[in-house]
Amino acid sequence: MKTIELICINCPLGCPLTVNLEEDGTMSVSGNTCPRGETYARKEITNPTRIVTSTVAVTGAVVPRVAVKTREDIPKGQIFPCVQALKDVTVQAPVHIGDVILPNAAGTGVDIIATQNADIMR
């Protein structure tokens, strides 16, 4: 049996989780105070994913950069390719929350969207 210790990140409680992996592939989770903790632990062990947040340059706006994030979580192994794909992205103002900044980031099938407005410079 293999034991893995995690901290749940689904809510502010931050429950300490213990995952026991049996040799036959079965898994048990303890330490969670709600069902979301068990779901998180199982996903973290089998297919960890993350939301990526960053900024991109914006031209013609009152701010030099605009905050962005992945529309949904992506496989953890795709974080660095996703961030690298954003490195040279520049968008033109105006930018509105929810605008697609980079479709299908790094081949993940997930779009990068704006999480901040950037108004045109006057």
N, C-alpha and C positions, 0 to 999 in steps of 0.2 A: 504494500500500500504506500502511496505517496501523499503527503500532506502539504497543502499550499495555503498560506495565510494571505488574505486580501483585506483591503478596507473598501467598503461599499461607497460609491460616489453618486448614488441615485438621489440622495437627499442630504440635508445638513447633519443628520445624526452620525454619519460615518461609521456604521457598524463594523466591528472587526469580524471578518468571516473566516471560517476554516473550511476548506474543501478537501475531502478525502477521495482520492482516486484509487479505485481498486484495479488490480491487474486485468480483470475482465472488461474494463472500460466503464464500469458503473461509477457514479459520482454521488456523494452526499455533501450537503452544505449545512453548516450550523453557524450560529452567531447572529443571524439576521433577525431583526425585529418586525419585518414586514415581508410580504411575498416578493417585492421588488429586489430585495437583497439576494434571494436565491436565483432569480432570473439573471441578475447582473453577474453573479459568480459563475454560473454555467456558461454564459456568453463570453465572459473574460477568459475562461479556460479553453473553450472550444474555438472561438472566433472573435478575438478582441477588436473593438472598433473605437474610433474617436471622432469628435467634431474638431475640425481644424479652424482656428481663427488667425487672422493676419491683417495686414493692410496692403493697399496698392496705391500707386501714385495716381493723382487726378490732376488734369490740366484744365485751366480756365475756371477754377473754383476758388472760393474763399479759404479753403483748407488745402494743404499740399498732398494729403493722403486720406483715404477713406477706409473705414473698417469693413472687413469681409469675413465670411465663414462658409464652411460647407453647408449645403442645404440640409444634409443629414449626415450621420456618421459614416466613416469610410474605414476599410480595413487598416489596422494599426501599421502594417507594413507599407502602406501607401502614403503615410504622412509626409515623409521627406520628398518623394517625387511631387506630391501636391504642392508643397511649399516652394519647391524649385520652379514649378510651372508658374507660380505667381510672381516670381522674382522680377521678371521683365514686363509685367502687365502694367499698362498705363491706360486709364479711361478718361473720357472727356466729360466735363460737367455739362448738364446737371446729372447727378446720380441720386437715385431714390432707393430707400430701403426696399429690399426684395428684388432689385434689378439683378439680372444674371450678369456677372462680371466675367466669368470663365466657364463655359459649358464643358461638361464631361472632364473635369480636372484630372489630369494625369491618367486618363483612361479608366477612371473609377466608375463612370456612369453618373456621378454626382456633380451638380453645378456648384460653383462658388457664387454666393450672392452678397450684395451690399447689406450691411447692417447699420448704415449711417447715411444720412442725406448729405450731399455736397452741392450747394447752390452755386450758380454762375456768378463769377466775379463781376462786379459792376464798377 
